[in-house]
């Protein structure tokens, strides 16, 4: 996760607005990006919808018993809190902070600086 500034965008009034599949994942569109929202107990996680290894659709995968996101193509596993690949292949899954606030659910997207950097 980038430690820089974030632009916080409201993505829902409450968690009940999300249409979670049986695997406790759904997708949303934010800033021209397809983002997977995953739920584990009362925690929410936001990550890229494509696996960095071979482009598998993360939202079509599942969460294992340890709470890792599992890609449906090759079963690569990612910690949803930090995006780290926990099955040893060395990949990193892009992820964003997500907050459940009194007035809704927000996702933090990196603000682009001068010249888009």
N, C-alpha and C positions, 0 to 999 in steps of 0.2 A: 504494500500500500504506500502510495506517495505521501510523504509527510508535509507536502506543500498545502496551498490553499484549496479549499473545495467550494464548489457552487452546490448548495443543497437544493435539491428539487423534490417537491412533494410528489409521491407516486401513488398514494392511496390515502383515503380517510382512515381506514383500519385494515387489519389483516384479512377480514372477512370479504374484502373486495377481490382478493386474489383467487383465481380459479386453479387451485392446486390439483395436480393429477394424483393418482394413487402413490406415486413415488415422492410426494411432497415437494414437487418442483413445478414451476410455471415460468413463462417468459413475459417480458414487458419490453416496450420500446422507449428508450430515453436517449435524447441527443443523437438520433440516427444510429443507435446501437441496439442490438437485440441482447438483452440481459436475462440471465437465469436468476430467478429468485427461488431459493431453497429454504425449507423450514425444517428445523430439528427441535422438537418440543416447542418452547416459546421463542426460540431464537430464529432470526431471519438472516440470510446471507445473500449477497449479490455478486455474481461473477459473469465472466464471458460465457456465451452460449456455445462456443466452439472450443474443443480441446486443442491445446497448442501442439500436440503431437501429430495428429492426422486429421483434425477437423471434425471429429465426432461431435454430435450434438449432446452437450452435457445434460440438458433438460430431458433427454430421452434415456439417461442413465439412471442411477439410483444412489442413495446414501447407504453406506455400509453401517454395521453395528457401532463402529467407532465415530460415526458422524462425518466421514470423508465422502466427498463427491466422487463417483465412479463413472468414468467415460464408458459408454456402451460398446465402443469399437474394440478396444484392446485392454479394457479394465484398468487403465491408469487411474490412480487415486490421488485426490487433491484435498488438502486441508482447506475448508471453506473460510476459515478465519484469516489465513495469510496467503493462500494460493499455492503454497509449497506442494510439490509432488512428493507424496509419502511412500510411493511404491518403488522409489529408487532410480527412476529414469532421468531425473534432473530437470524436468520441465517446470514451468511456472504458469499457473492459471490466473489471468487478469481478474482482479476483484475490486470491489468498491465498498466503502463503509455504508452501512444502512442503520438508520435509527428509528425506533418507534417512540414518537413523542406524543404528548397529550392531544395535539391537534392533527396527528396523522403520521404517516410513514414517509421518511425522506431517504434519498440516496445522495451521497456526496461524490460529485464528479470533479476531476481535476480542472482547475481553471487554466486556460491557456494564456500565456503571457504575450509579450511583444513578438510579432512574427509567427504566432501559433506554437511557440515552444513552451 
